[in-house]
Amino acid sequence: MPADTGTEALRRQGRIVVVGASLAGLRAAETLRDRGFTRSLTMIGDEPYEPYDRPPLSKQALLGRARPEDTALPRRRDIDAEWRLGVAAAGLDRDAKRVRLANGDTVPYDRLLITTGTRARPWFNPEEAALDGVFALRTRDDSVRLQRKLAGGVSRVLVIGAGFTGSEVASACRELGLEVTVAERGPAPLVGALGGVIGAVADGLQRKHGVDLRCGISVTALEGDDRGRLRRAHLSDGSALDVEVAVVSLGAVRNTEWLAGSGLAAGPRGIACDAGCRVFDVNGIVTDDIYAAGDVARSTHPLFDYQFLSLEHWGNAVEQAEIAAHNMTCAVPERRPHLWLPMFWSSQFGVNIKSVGVPSLGDQMVVAQGTLAEERFVAVYGYRGRVIAAASFDGGKWLGFYHEQIASAAPFPSEYRLVDRRTETLQPIDPAFPDPHLPTHGATVTLTGHSPSERRVEFVVPSHA
């Protein structure tokens, strides 16, 4: 079989542009060089920093155990790239094969990889968001500013949203000895990601550690003083709370706006791509010169009804980036599918929380190891008679087994003998997920339907959050 001349030409004289100086962007660049791509490689990033690790920002950095400036990602090799940092991509001309930057420059490409990730969903009122004391937490600079504010001495912190990031911030603040109020419009923390049954455990965990947790409550307004400093939060139950710091943790927004008018299937849900990471256009036709990876991508998975999944997972970003880089630089018969099984972890209030699979797809659940009362357990989720996910509180050693169960589409409820005799009944129960049409905070994997050109999003921020 003759060599793929297009691929060989790309390796010898092609131009590859990566938009998104992120974990996925860096790992893709390293893989490109490992695979023998020797020509022009350009890395574009809207922040002034080379890729850094984000998970420590809501954990060790807030506690002062790691400086945000020390979170740079380790390099597996030199990538010999041209870095265009501190300037965002502002548009894409597919006909001319050029990326337009916010400063007016254009960057030509033969292959384009999009790894622009997500940003924190902002507070709905821009004037209130600009108050001194109102923070989001997504970037290195966000973490620096928040850590300095917390270290400067504050009486009370308000965390708006009890998803994973909000709960981690609340945990860090309590560890620092600060008074913390968490406002969550859902019935419990983590309910969008793990369901109400486990959410009730997370609820008890926060209260046990001294958090003033208020569920079923929204923040309707943030009030400042005459010097522009946050002084009070108004809640949907009519009460008010004197606070000096508010951390807005309302989930993530995928960075796709710069692709408006490009003809790509990109929108609030992410950028639709096939199993090989090739991006679809708005007509559902796959491109062969544009790829996507990481949090911004949405791709199908055979284990989950071939629905498109949007994943906010560290491991997924690495795996998908490596697959994308491989497929960009190889002949068609050598391309590989991205079939990574979602995995996630969080550390909060002294508990290590991990999940594998897609819990939010589950229609039934059993507690297979440990007990909910002890806050040490493994919950297994079923969907249409097969194992679809597992989540653990301080039970991560079991997740390798459940990873295999999910991958093999094992029957649910399972028929294997129990090892942990302290477990609760194996009678399946409803995991109590909220209505998927209502906004929740905390889901790190989102099912986004079967259509690659579907660009609508059902998360609607009301007049209060």
Residue pairs with C-beta under 8 A, 6 or more apart in sequence:
1 333
3 331
4 330
4 331
4 332
7 329
7 330
7 331
10 16
10 37
10 39
10 110
10 111
10 328
10 329
11 36
11 37
11 38
11 39
11 329
12 38
12 39
13 39
14 37
14 39
14 40
14 110
14 111
15 39
15 40
15 42
15 108
15 109
15 110
15 111
16 32
16 37
16 39
16 40
16 41
16 42
16 109
16 110
16 111
16 112
16 113
16 328
17 41
17 42
17 44
17 99
17 107
17 108
17 109
17 111
17 112
17 113
18 25
18 28
18 29
18 41
18 42
18 43
18 44
18 81
18 112
18 113
18 115
19 25
19 44
19 89
19 99
19 112
19 113
19 114
19 115
19 116
20 44
20 45
20 113
20 114
20 115
20 116
20 117
20 255
20 294
20 296
21 43
21 44
21 45
21 46
21 47
21 49
21 50
21 51
21 83
21 85
22 45
22 51
22 115
22 116
22 117
22 294
22 317
23 51
23 53
23 54
23 73
23 294
23 314
23 317
23 318
23 321
24 115
24 117
24 293
24 294
24 295
24 317
24 318
24 320
24 321
25 43
25 45
25 51
25 113
25 115
25 294
25 321
26 43
26 50
26 51
26 73
26 75
26 79
26 321
27 76
27 317
27 318
27 321
27 322
27 325
28 113
28 115
28 293
28 321
28 322
28 324
28 325
29 41
29 43
29 79
29 81
29 325
30 75
30 76
30 77
30 79
31 321
31 322
31 325
31 326
32 41
32 79
32 325
32 328
32 329
33 41
33 77
33 78
33 79
33 80
34 77
35 325
35 326
35 329
35 330
36 329
37 329
40 82
41 79
41 80
41 81
41 82
42 81
42 82
42 84
42 107
42 109
43 79
43 81
43 82
43 83
43 84
43 85
44 84
44 85
44 87
44 88
44 89
44 99
44 101
44 107
45 51
45 83
45 84
45 85
45 86
46 86
46 87
46 88
46 89
46 102
47 85
47 86
47 139
47 140
47 141
48 85
48 86
49 72
49 85
49 140
50 72
50 73
50 83
50 85
51 72
51 73
52 68
52 71
52 72
52 73
52 140
53 71
53 72
53 73
54 71
54 138
55 314
56 66
56 68
56 71
57 68
57 71
57 137
57 138
57 139
57 140
57 142
57 143
58 137
58 143
58 165
58 168
58 169
58 172
59 168
59 172
59 347
60 66
61 67
61 68
61 71
61 143
61 147
62 143
62 146
62 147
62 150
62 169
62 172
62 173
62 176
63 172
63 175
63 176
64 147
64 151
68 140
68 141
68 143
68 144
68 147
69 140
69 144
71 140
84 101
84 105
84 107
87 101
87 102
87 103
87 105
88 101
88 102
88 258
89 99
89 100
89 101
89 102
89 116
89 258
90 100
90 101
90 102
90 258
91 99
91 100
91 258
91 259
91 261
91 262
92 98
92 99
92 100
92 112
92 258
92 259
92 262
92 264
93 99
93 100
93 106
93 262
94 262
94 263
94 264
94 287
94 290
96 108
97 108
97 109
97 110
97 112
97 289
98 106
98 107
98 108
98 109
99 106
99 107
99 109
99 112
100 106
101 107
109 289
110 289
111 289
111 290
111 291
111 328
111 329
112 289
112 290
112 291
113 290
113 291
113 292
113 293
113 321
113 324
113 325
113 328
114 259
114 271
114 279
114 290
114 291
114 292
114 293
114 296
114 297
115 292
115 293
115 294
115 296
115 317
115 321
116 254
116 255
116 256
116 258
116 296
117 254
117 255
117 294
117 295
117 296
117 317
118 138
118 252
118 253
118 254
118 255
118 295
118 296
118 312
119 138
119 139
119 252
119 253
119 255
120 136
120 137
120 138
120 142
120 248
120 249
120 250
120 252
120 253
121 136
121 248
121 250
121 251
121 252
121 253
121 461
122 129
122 136
122 248
122 253
123 129
123 134
123 136
123 160
123 222
123 248
123 250
123 465
124 461
124 463
124 464
124 465
125 221
125 222
128 134
128 221
128 222
128 223
128 224
129 222
129 248
130 228
131 222
131 224
131 228
131 229
131 230
132 224
132 227
132 228
132 229
132 230
133 149
133 229
133 230
133 243
133 244
133 245
133 246
134 222
134 230
134 246
134 248
135 142
135 145
135 146
135 149
135 245
135 246
135 247
135 248
136 142
136 247
136 248
136 249
137 143
137 146
137 165
137 169
137 247
137 249
138 252
146 245
146 247
149 245
150 157
150 173
150 176
150 178
150 245
154 178
154 244
154 245
155 179
155 242
155 243
155 244
156 178
156 179
156 180
156 181
156 241
156 242
156 243
156 244
156 245
157 169
157 170
157 173
157 178
157 179
157 180
157 181
157 243
157 244
157 245
157 246
157 247
158 180
158 181
158 182
158 183
158 219
158 233
158 241
158 243
158 245
158 246
158 247
159 166
159 169
159 170
159 173
159 180
159 181
159 182
159 183
159 246
159 247
159 249
160 166
160 183
160 219
160 246
160 247
160 248
160 249
160 250
160 465
161 183
161 184
161 248
161 249
161 250
161 251
161 441
161 442
161 465
162 170
162 182
162 184
162 186
162 188
162 189
162 190
162 202
162 206
162 213
162 215
162 249
162 441
162 442
163 189
163 190
163 192
163 193
163 249
163 251
163 440
163 441
163 442
163 443
164 190
164 193
164 344
164 346
164 348
164 353
164 442
164 444
165 249
166 182
166 184
166 189
166 247
166 249
166 441
166 442
167 182
167 189
167 190
167 202
167 206
167 346
167 348
167 349
167 442
168 346
168 347
168 348
169 247
169 249
170 180
170 182
170 206
170 211
170 348
171 209
171 347
171 348
171 349
173 180
174 180
174 209
174 210
174 211
174 349
179 212
180 210
180 211
180 212
181 211
181 212
181 213
181 214
181 241
181 243
182 189
182 206
182 211
182 212
182 213
182 214
183 214
183 217
183 218
183 219
183 233
183 235
184 213
184 214
184 215
184 216
184 217
184 441
185 215
185 216
185 217
185 218
185 236
185 439
185 465
186 192
186 199
186 215
186 216
186 434
186 440
186 441
187 196
187 199
187 215
187 216
187 434
188 196
188 199
188 200
188 202
188 203
188 215
189 199
189 202
189 203
189 206
189 213
189 215
189 442
190 198
190 199
190 202
190 353
190 442
191 199
191 432
191 433
191 434
191 440
191 442
192 360
192 433
192 434
192 440
192 441
192 442
192 443
193 344
193 355
193 359
193 360
193 442
193 443
193 444
194 202
194 355
194 359
194 379
194 391
194 431
194 442
195 359
195 360
195 362
195 365
195 431
195 432
195 433
196 431
196 432
196 433
196 434
197 365
197 372
197 379
197 429
197 430
197 431
197 432
198 372
198 379
198 391
198 393
198 431
199 432
200 372
201 372
201 375
201 393
203 213
203 215
204 375
205 348
205 349
205 351
205 375
206 213
206 349
207 213
208 349
209 349
209 350
214 235
217 235
217 236
217 237
218 235
218 236
218 462
218 464
218 465
219 233
219 234
219 235
219 236
219 246
219 464
219 465
220 234
220 235
220 236
220 463
220 464
221 233
221 234
221 464
222 230
222 232
222 233
222 234
222 246
223 230
223 231
223 232
223 233
223 234
224 230
224 231
225 231
229 244
230 243
230 244
230 245
230 246
231 242
231 243
231 244
232 240
232 241
232 242
232 243
233 240
233 241
233 243
233 246
234 240
235 241
236 464
248 465
249 441
250 441
250 461
250 465
251 439
251 441
251 442
251 443
251 459
252 295
252 312
253 268
254 268
254 269
254 270
254 271
254 295
254 296
254 310
255 296
256 266
256 267
256 268
256 270
256 271
256 296
259 266
259 271
260 266
263 281
263 282
264 271
264 279
264 280
264 281
264 282
264 287
264 290
265 271
265 272
265 279
265 280
265 281
265 282
265 284
265 452
265 453
265 454
265 455
266 272
266 279
266 455
267 454
267 455
267 456
267 457
268 455
268 456
268 457
268 459
269 298
269 308
269 310
269 446
269 448
269 454
269 455
269 456
269 457
270 292
270 295
270 296
270 297
270 298
270 308
270 310
270 448
271 279
271 292
271 296
271 297
271 298
272 279
272 280
272 298
272 299
272 308
272 452
272 453
272 454
273 279
273 280
273 286
273 291
273 292
273 297
273 298
273 299
274 280
274 286
274 299
274 300
275 299
275 300
275 337
275 338
275 339
276 323
276 327
276 335
276 336
276 337
276 338
277 291
277 292
277 293
277 297
277 299
277 320
277 323
277 324
277 327
277 338
278 286
278 287
278 288
278 290
278 291
278 327
279 286
279 287
279 290
279 291
279 292
280 286
280 287
280 452
280 453
281 287
281 453
282 453
282 455
283 453
284 451
284 452
284 453
291 324
291 327
291 328
292 324
293 317
293 320
293 321
293 323
293 324
294 316
294 317
294 320
294 321
295 310
295 311
295 312
295 317
297 310
297 311
297 320
298 308
298 309
298 310
298 448
299 308
299 309
299 320
299 338
300 306
300 307
300 308
300 309
300 450
301 307
301 309
301 339
302 339
303 339
303 341
303 357
303 388
303 406
303 407
303 409
304 358
304 361
304 388
304 447
305 450
306 450
307 447
307 448
307 449
307 450
308 447
308 448
308 449
308 450
308 451
308 452
308 454
309 342
309 358
309 445
309 446
309 447
309 448
310 445
310 446
310 448
311 342
311 444
311 445
311 446
312 444
312 445
313 342
313 343
313 344
313 444
313 445
315 340
315 343
316 340
316 342
316 343
319 338
319 340
320 338
320 340
323 336
323 337
323 338
324 338
326 334
326 335
326 336
327 335
327 336
341 356
341 357
341 403
341 406
341 407
342 355
342 356
342 357
342 358
342 444
342 445
343 354
343 355
343 356
343 399
343 403
344 354
344 355
344 356
344 444
344 445
345 352
345 353
345 354
345 355
345 396
346 352
346 353
346 354
347 353
351 375
351 393
351 394
352 392
352 393
352 394
352 396
353 391
353 392
353 393
354 391
354 392
354 395
354 396
354 399
355 389
355 390
355 391
355 392
355 399
356 389
356 390
356 391
356 399
356 402
356 403
356 406
357 381
357 387
357 388
357 389
357 390
357 402
357 403
357 406
358 388
358 389
358 445
358 447
359 381
359 388
359 389
359 390
359 391
359 431
360 433
360 436
360 443
360 445
360 446
360 447
361 381
361 383
361 388
361 389
361 447
362 381
362 382
362 383
362 388
362 389
362 431
362 433
363 382
363 383
363 384
363 430
363 431
364 381
364 382
364 383
364 412
364 413
364 428
364 429
364 430
364 431
365 379
365 380
365 381
365 382
365 428
365 429
365 430
365 431
366 379
366 380
366 382
366 413
366 414
366 425
366 426
366 427
366 428
366 429
367 377
367 378
367 379
367 380
367 423
367 424
367 425
367 426
368 378
368 379
368 380
368 390
368 398
368 414
368 418
368 420
368 423
368 426
369 377
369 378
369 392
369 395
369 398
369 418
369 419
369 420
369 423
370 376
370 377
370 378
370 393
370 395
370 420
370 422
370 423
371 377
371 422
371 423
371 424
372 424
374 422
375 393
375 394
376 393
376 394
376 395
377 392
377 393
377 395
377 423
378 390
378 391
378 392
378 395
378 398
378 399
378 402
379 390
379 391
379 392
379 431
380 387
380 389
380 390
380 402
380 405
380 412
380 413
380 414
381 387
381 388
381 389
381 390
381 391
381 412
381 431
382 388
382 412
382 413
382 428
383 412
385 411
385 412
386 409
386 410
386 411
386 412
387 402
387 405
387 406
387 409
387 410
387 411
387 412
387 414
388 406
388 412
389 402
389 406
390 398
390 399
390 402
390 405
390 406
392 398
392 399
404 410
405 414
412 428
413 426
413 428
418 426
434 440
436 458
437 458
439 459
439 460
439 461
448 454
